[in-house]
Amino acid sequence: MVEEPASPLATSPRVALIRSRLSEALAPQDLDIEDVSHEHAGHEGAKSGGGHFNVLIVSEVFAGKTLLKRHRLVYEALGDAMQTDIHALSIRAYTPDEF
């Protein structure tokens, strides 16, 4: 079950974009996206307009995949948003059995 946003930060346009792209590409059973951009105010990358996010994603798609391949699948799903809307991304990617 994909979690619903719990806070105003969780409903930002960037979070909605991340949620949409990951949901479409990876059909997660669980997905939690946390916007932690406020923790990086003044950071050089924050000035470029990209945000900082933590992602927890649980998907069958990750079965049999290495950690590196799982992260690549997430980056591929996010596509150009990695260059425009996301400056930093922390990924925790699990299969349902691992979670």
N, C-alpha and C positions, 0 to 999 in steps of 0.2 A: 504494500500500500504506500503510495507516495504521500509524504507528509504535506499538510497545508502550511502556508506561511504563518508564523506566530507573532511577528513583530512588524512595525512599519518598514524597517530596513529589509525584511524578508520579502516585501512586496514591491521593491524598487524596480524600475524598468530593466536594469541590468540583471537582477535576480530572475525576473520573469523571462528574460532572454535565455539565460543559462538553463533554467528549468525547462523551457520549451525545447531547446535544442537537445539537451540530454535525454529528455523523455521521448522525443521522437526517434532519436538514433539508437538508444540503448535500452528502452523499455524497462526502466528500473522498477523493482518492487518497493524499494525505499529510496528516497532522495531528500537530503537535507542540505540546504545552501545557506551559508552564513556570510553576510556582508560585514567584513571586519575593516573596511576602509578607514573608519574613524580612528582606528588604532595606529594608522600610518600617516596621520596628518603631518605635513611638512616634509615627508619622505620624498626624495627626488622623483620617484616613479609616480607618486600620487599627483604630482603637478601636471603630468601628461594627460590626465583625465581618466586613466584606467583605474579600476577598483581592485581591492584585495578581497578574496573570497576563500572560504573553506567549503569543500564539497564532500559529503558522504554519500556514496552511491552504491546500491546493492542491485546486481543484475545477473541473470543467468548467462548473459553474453560473456562475462568474465571467466566462465568455467574453462579450465585448462590453459588459461593465459597467464603469462608472467606479469609481474608488477609493472614492468616497463611497457608491455603491450597494452595493459589495462589503461595506463596513463595516456598512451598514444591514442587509444580509442576515444577517450574523453576529449583530448585536444582536437582530434579530427572532428568530433561532433560539434565542438564549439566553433571551429573554423575561424573565420575572420574576426570574430569577437575577441580572440586572443590577442589581436593586434590593436583593437580599437576600444573595447569595453573592459578588458581584463588586463591588469598589470601583473598581478600575482595570484596564483591558484594553488591551494593545498588540497590534494586529492586523497581520499581514503576510498578505495574501490574493492568491494567484496562480492563473492558469490553468496546466494542465500544460505548455503550450508556453512560458510565461514562466518556469516553474520549471526 
